[in-house]
Amino acid sequence: MAEAVTAVIFEGSDTQSAAEEMFNRVRHAVLADTVDKLLSLPDAERVILVTNRPELAMLSLDPRFCAEVNTLSPAGFHFGRQLVALVKKYRLRSLLCLGGAALPLISREELALACRLLVERQDRFVANNVQSADIIGLNPASVLYSFPPPATDNALALLLRYDARFEQVLLPLSMGTQFDLDTPGDLLVLAASPFGGPCLRRCLDALPLDLSTVWQLKRVLQGEWQELALIGRVGAPAIARLNSHFKVRLRVFSEERGMKALAREERGEVVSLLGFWLAETGPERFFQALAKVAHAALIDTRVLFAALRKNLTVADRFCSDLGQDGEISDAWAREFTRAARHCGIPVLLGGQTLVGGALFLFTEELGCLL
């Protein structure tokens, strides 16, 4: 191989609540496993961690690992400017970029494939998703000098595809390339599964999590033609995956795919038909009606929150995902979460992964039981 790949990992946090602190402990466990996987690859020249947490600088003693510690809070951090600075400082050519908790179940073999695809041809980028990439590889990295620095990793993928006109290569669909750890809703699904690296499993097994809703949902998936509602940024691959593995009837309401990548949320342009209905009926009637048409539900609440202009704190969103309505400060979010918990069917709340990558995880764990 003519060249090797440098992996750049971004991991920053600004903890304001117990729920956030718990979630960050899990993120750091994922990060430790990911660094180990990357350093085990013969084609990995270097792993650079960018973080505002000094304690993570000693995550590995391998000489190919280095940490760039800054004092910026996540709110003051700019993804693109930091990435361009690293490309210049280290003269990077083939670059693999991901977040600290991105793709916690990706295998060593899948990471190796991403590296091979990246270095075998120039003017190419590798990603796991068309609109919302959790891992992005690009060659050459110097292309970033020709464009304004992208604000997010999602914007980077769009820049490479439509502005730089790079060839897009998507990693094969799998649990490893599709399951991300974005919200505590994903955390519950992961904790109730047998999957994850050694650091992650030790961390998850020590957490006092209520996994009863996940177990109830699994029983619905393993049943005979029970009804599962999927609400939010639901994609066709997840629907196909469920249909090929489980005897379930799906009620799918997909809205606002790409709302982050296309900056619709940032500009306040998110709209949702279910959001309009939720505003009219209120949370209690909304979930009462849902319980009449489904035996279980997975809800990407970020679409509803954005459509209803609910500027919730991270702590309130996370407590909602965990079903901890008593810990939520916002009255509407507290009512919404309580109504979901008491509507009579298992309802999991979270982000996009809950109606995407989590379904790949369920099929890996349960599909063989049919």
Helices and strands as residue ranges (DSSP letters): E 5-11, H 18-39, E 44-51, G 54-58, E 65-69, G 74-76, H 79-90, E 95-99, H 108-119, E 124-127, E 135-139, G 141-146, H 153-158, I 159-163, E 167-170, H 175-178, H 184-191, H 198-205, H 212-221, E 226-232, H 236-245, E 248-254, H 273-281, H 283-293, E 296-300, H 301-307, H 314-321, G 325-327, H 331-341, E 347-350, G 352-355, H 357-366, G 367-369
